[in-house]
Amino acid sequence: MSGANAFRNRAQAPAMAVDRGEWAAHERRRRRRRAAVALVLLALGLSLALAGALPTARGAAILVKAQVAQWLIERAWQDNRTHAGQASRPWPWADLTPVARLGFERQGEHRVVMDNDRPRTLAFGPGVRAGTPLPGTGGNSVISAHRDTHFALLGDVRDGDPIVVQTLDGETVRYRVAGRRIVDVNDGWVADDHGRDELTLVTCWPLDALRAGGRQRLVVTAVRLDPPRSRHFLYPLPGSTEDRVN
């Protein structure tokens, strides 16, 4: 090796070593930055997941609560029907009592009917308007429920459909849908006694309205097929809340 080459090698060797060290340090810094970015993205992803999970969890809790409430209402209805004259409430602080059961045969569904149509009651199921008879006991029984839950099925009801009522005294009464009409919320004739045993089922209209509480109501009338055994058992509760049905 010539002197000039040896000099160049000696001059270049430290420089090459410094370059490798700087490169190694650069790689370490890059790995740290990647790790930091990954941690930030992971934390952001977890935050978004938790933010999305909270409404889902609340929605699931509401659904479970509604299902439990329906089970308790069904159990109270069975108790009341088994023990005639009993007025079991589904839970101790409930201000409602199951008094009848509607069976929509073609739809394969049933609804337990409560003893009043207050807004809090309608959150759990159909209710009988104050001053009208209980279903199956004679006269015009006016029953209200929300259009997007318990009476959503009224949109599928047709003239001639059978509706079966189970009463507190163990009687089973059959009705047949006689007509459907759209009325104004203030049409008072809906609750009139027309001299026959009938059901008047009421809910807000249109069924798919974006806002609740409009001026129109869907009214489905069903007439009893067999003659009534009893007449006009009224449930004495003050006031009516039919205009709040939605």
C-alpha positions as CSV (number, residue, x, y, z in Angstrom):
1,M,0.0,0.0,0.0
2,S,1.5,3.3,-1.0
3,G,1.8,6.1,1.6
4,A,-0.9,8.2,-0.2
5,N,-3.4,5.3,0.0
6,A,-2.6,4.6,3.6
7,F,-3.2,8.2,4.4
8,R,-6.5,8.2,2.6
9,N,-7.6,5.0,4.4
10,R,-6.7,6.4,7.8
11,A,-8.5,9.6,7.0
12,Q,-11.6,7.9,5.8
13,A,-11.9,5.2,8.5
14,P,-13.1,7.6,11.3
15,A,-15.5,9.3,9.0
16,M,-17.1,6.0,8.0
17,A,-17.4,5.0,11.6
18,V,-19.1,8.3,12.5
19,D,-21.6,7.9,9.6
20,R,-22.6,4.5,10.9
21,G,-23.1,5.8,14.4
22,E,-25.2,8.7,13.2
23,W,-27.3,6.3,11.1
24,A,-27.8,4.0,14.1
25,A,-28.9,7.0,16.2
26,H,-31.2,8.1,13.4
27,E,-32.8,4.6,13.3
28,R,-33.3,4.7,17.0
29,R,-35.0,8.1,16.9
30,R,-37.2,6.9,14.0
31,R,-38.2,3.8,15.9
32,R,-39.1,5.9,18.9
33,R,-41.1,8.3,16.8
34,R,-43.0,5.3,15.2
35,A,-43.7,3.9,18.6
36,A,-44.9,7.3,19.9
37,V,-47.2,7.7,16.8
38,A,-48.5,4.1,17.3
39,L,-49.3,4.8,20.9
40,V,-51.1,8.1,20.0
41,L,-53.1,6.3,17.3
42,L,-53.9,3.4,19.7
43,A,-55.1,5.9,22.4
44,L,-57.2,7.7,19.8
45,G,-58.7,4.5,18.6
46,L,-59.5,3.4,22.1
47,S,-61.1,6.8,22.8
48,L,-63.2,6.6,19.7
49,A,-64.2,3.0,20.5
50,L,-65.2,4.0,24.0
51,A,-67.1,7.0,22.8
52,G,-69.0,4.8,20.4
53,A,-69.6,2.1,22.9
54,L,-71.2,4.4,25.5
55,P,-74.3,5.2,23.5
56,T,-74.5,1.6,22.4
57,A,-74.3,0.5,26.1
58,R,-77.0,3.0,27.0
59,G,-79.2,1.8,24.1
60,A,-78.7,-1.8,25.2
61,A,-79.6,-0.9,28.8
62,I,-82.8,0.8,27.6
63,L,-83.7,-2.2,25.5
64,V,-83.1,-4.6,28.4
65,K,-85.2,-2.4,30.7
66,A,-88.1,-2.4,28.2
67,Q,-87.9,-6.2,27.9
68,V,-87.9,-6.6,31.6
69,A,-90.9,-4.2,32.0
70,Q,-92.9,-6.2,29.4
71,W,-92.1,-9.4,31.2
72,L,-93.3,-7.9,34.5
73,I,-96.5,-6.6,32.9
74,E,-97.2,-10.0,31.4
75,R,-96.7,-11.6,34.8
76,A,-99.0,-9.1,36.5
77,W,-101.6,-9.7,33.9
78,Q,-101.5,-13.4,34.4
79,D,-101.8,-12.9,38.2
80,N,-104.8,-10.6,37.8
81,R,-106.6,-13.0,35.5
82,T,-105.9,-16.0,37.6
83,H,-107.1,-14.3,40.8
84,A,-110.3,-12.5,39.7
85,G,-110.6,-9.1,41.3
86,Q,-106.9,-8.8,42.1
87,A,-105.2,-5.6,40.9
88,S,-101.5,-6.6,40.8
89,R,-99.1,-3.9,39.6
90,P,-96.1,-5.0,37.6
91,W,-93.7,-3.3,40.0
92,P,-94.4,-1.7,43.4
93,W,-94.2,1.9,42.3
94,A,-96.1,1.4,39.0
95,D,-99.2,3.6,38.5
96,L,-100.7,1.1,36.1
97,T,-102.5,-2.2,36.3
98,P,-103.0,-4.8,33.4
99,V,-106.8,-5.2,32.8
100,A,-107.0,-7.0,29.5
101,R,-105.1,-8.6,26.6
102,L,-105.6,-8.0,22.9
103,G,-104.7,-10.7,20.4
104,F,-104.1,-9.8,16.8
105,E,-104.5,-13.2,15.2
106,R,-103.4,-12.5,11.7
107,Q,-100.3,-10.7,12.9
108,G,-99.5,-13.3,15.5
109,E,-99.1,-10.7,18.2
110,H,-100.7,-9.6,21.5
111,R,-100.8,-6.5,23.7
112,V,-101.5,-6.3,27.4
113,V,-103.8,-3.3,28.0
114,M,-103.4,-1.1,31.1
115,D,-106.1,0.6,33.2
116,N,-105.3,4.2,32.0
117,D,-103.8,6.1,29.1
118,R,-101.6,8.5,30.9
119,P,-98.3,9.3,29.1
120,R,-96.2,7.3,31.5
121,T,-98.5,4.3,31.1
122,L,-98.4,4.5,27.3
123,A,-94.6,4.2,27.5
124,F,-95.2,0.6,28.5
125,G,-98.2,-0.4,26.5
126,P,-101.8,0.4,25.4
127,G,-104.1,2.0,27.9
128,V,-107.9,2.4,28.3
129,R,-109.3,5.9,28.1
130,A,-110.9,7.0,31.3
131,G,-114.7,6.8,31.3
132,T,-114.8,4.1,28.6
133,P,-115.5,0.4,29.4
134,L,-112.8,-2.2,29.8
135,P,-112.3,-4.3,26.6
136,G,-114.8,-7.2,26.4
137,T,-117.3,-5.8,28.9
138,G,-119.7,-4.0,26.6
139,G,-119.9,-0.6,25.1
140,N,-117.2,1.4,23.3
141,S,-113.8,0.6,24.8
142,V,-111.2,3.3,23.6
143,I,-107.7,2.1,23.7
144,S,-104.7,4.2,22.9
145,A,-101.0,3.4,22.3
146,H,-97.9,4.9,20.6
147,R,-97.7,4.6,16.8
148,D,-94.0,3.6,16.8
149,T,-94.1,0.8,19.4
150,H,-97.2,-1.0,20.7
151,F,-99.7,0.1,18.0
152,A,-97.3,0.2,15.1
153,L,-99.1,-3.0,13.9
154,L,-102.2,-1.0,13.3
155,G,-100.6,-0.1,10.0
156,D,-101.0,-3.8,9.0
157,V,-104.5,-4.3,10.2
158,R,-107.2,-4.8,7.5
159,D,-110.9,-4.8,7.5
160,G,-112.2,-8.3,8.6
161,D,-109.1,-9.1,10.8
162,P,-110.0,-10.9,14.0
163,I,-109.0,-9.5,17.4
164,V,-109.4,-11.6,20.5
165,V,-109.8,-10.0,23.9
166,Q,-109.1,-11.8,27.2
167,T,-110.8,-10.2,30.1
168,L,-110.0,-10.2,33.9
169,D,-112.9,-12.6,34.6
170,G,-111.5,-15.2,32.3
171,E,-113.8,-14.6,29.3
172,T,-112.5,-14.7,25.7
173,V,-114.3,-12.3,23.4
174,R,-113.9,-12.2,19.6
175,Y,-114.1,-9.0,17.6
176,R,-113.7,-8.3,13.9
177,V,-112.2,-5.1,12.4
178,A,-115.1,-3.1,10.8
179,G,-113.3,0.0,9.6
180,R,-110.3,2.3,9.7
181,R,-110.3,6.1,9.3
182,I,-108.1,9.1,9.9
183,V,-109.6,11.8,12.2
184,D,-108.7,15.0,13.9
185,V,-107.4,14.8,17.4
186,N,-110.5,16.8,18.6
187,D,-113.1,14.5,17.1
188,G,-114.9,13.6,20.3
189,W,-117.3,11.0,18.6
190,V,-114.4,8.5,18.9
191,A,-115.4,7.8,22.5
192,D,-119.2,7.9,22.0
193,D,-121.3,4.9,22.8
194,H,-122.7,3.7,19.5
195,G,-125.1,1.1,21.1
196,R,-122.8,-1.9,20.4
197,D,-119.9,-3.7,22.0
198,E,-116.8,-2.5,20.1
199,L,-113.1,-1.7,20.4
200,T,-111.8,1.7,19.2
201,L,-108.0,1.5,18.8
202,V,-106.3,4.9,18.5
203,T,-102.8,6.0,17.6
204,C,-101.0,9.0,16.0
205,W,-101.0,9.4,12.2
206,P,-99.1,9.2,10.0
207,L,-97.3,6.2,11.5
208,D,-94.0,7.2,10.0
209,A,-94.1,10.9,10.9
210,L,-90.7,12.4,11.8
211,R,-92.3,14.4,14.6
212,A,-94.7,13.0,17.3
213,G,-97.9,14.6,18.5
214,G,-99.5,15.7,15.2
215,R,-103.1,16.6,14.8
216,Q,-104.3,13.4,13.1
217,R,-105.2,10.0,14.6
218,L,-105.6,6.6,13.0
219,V,-108.7,5.0,14.4
220,V,-109.4,1.3,14.0
221,T,-112.9,0.0,15.0
222,A,-113.6,-3.7,15.7
223,V,-117.1,-5.0,16.5
224,R,-117.9,-7.9,18.8
225,L,-119.0,-11.1,17.0
226,D,-120.8,-12.8,19.9
227,P,-123.4,-11.1,22.2
228,P,-121.9,-9.5,25.3
229,R,-122.4,-11.3,28.6
230,S,-122.0,-8.2,30.8
231,R,-122.6,-4.5,30.2
232,H,-120.5,-1.3,30.8
233,F,-117.9,-1.9,33.4
234,L,-116.3,1.6,33.5
235,Y,-112.9,2.2,34.9
236,P,-113.3,5.4,36.9
237,L,-110.2,7.4,36.2
238,P,-110.3,11.2,35.7
239,G,-109.3,12.9,32.5
240,S,-108.2,11.7,29.1
241,T,-104.8,11.9,27.5
242,E,-105.6,10.7,24.0
243,D,-104.3,13.9,22.5
244,R,-100.8,13.0,23.8
245,V,-100.6,9.6,22.0
246,N,-97.8,9.5,19.5
